[in-house]
Amino acid sequence: MPHDLHGRVAQVLATAILRGDYAPESILPREAELMEAFGVSRTVLREALRTLTSKGLIESRPRVGTRVRVKSAWNLLDANLLDWYSRVAEPMAFALKLQEMREMVEPYAAGLAAAAYTDDTLDALAAAHAAMVAARNVDEWVRADLQFHLCVLTACSNELLIPLGALIERTLEGQLRLNAKRADVFNASLAEHTAVFEAIRARDAAAAYAAMASLLGVTRGRIEG
């Protein structure tokens, strides 16, 4: 939850839109109504509305008012918006969409990492893998698992892929936690992660790609199971 007042208003209003309380192409209540509902000044409300405009959720038109934009205009490649959406979307549908995104990106990123890692990025990946091996509970495992996948993206040395980790970090953490809890034991996928790590360390791009694809296949099985 944002600490600033306009940020809190933006989150609550965005969540209402994402949840479907205000349908696409519908008109939001007038400023006076929203100010009263949130108990905020016009300045705070307008700042919140500017935030939602920048995220593609709404648009203001003269003599019309503030309209909710169609879903295709929503900038879900915004870390906050993606996080808020994940909290109100249908859980299984959202989990599968995130999974599809991971399946398109992560195997290729693992292959790139095998070819492009540096001493520093390999050390970071090794540390994340070691933390997974040492994890003694779900919380420790999830923190290490998340760091492992973020390190793979960093190790690929593609500056356009690295920000993807920051984008999906919060939603990915939730998926990893759910997967760990659905498994027979929280670290059931350790062997698959180890295969990814060893293939990257060996600079075997094809094996790294295949190992990550296999790992994500296990993940999909737990989601659909």
Buried (B, 14 or more C-beta within 10 A) or exposed (E): EEEEBBBBBBBBBBBBBBEEEBEBEEEBEEBEEBBEEBEBEEEBBBBBBBBBBEBBBBEEEEEEBBBBBEEEEBEBEBBBBBBBBBBBBEBEEBBBBBBEBBBEBBBBBBBBBBBBBEEEBBEBBBBBBEBBEEBEEBEBBBBBBBBBBBBBBBBBBBEEBBEBBEBBBBBBBBBBBBBBEBBEEBBBBBEBBBBBBBBBBEBBBEBBBBBBBBBBEBBBEBBEE
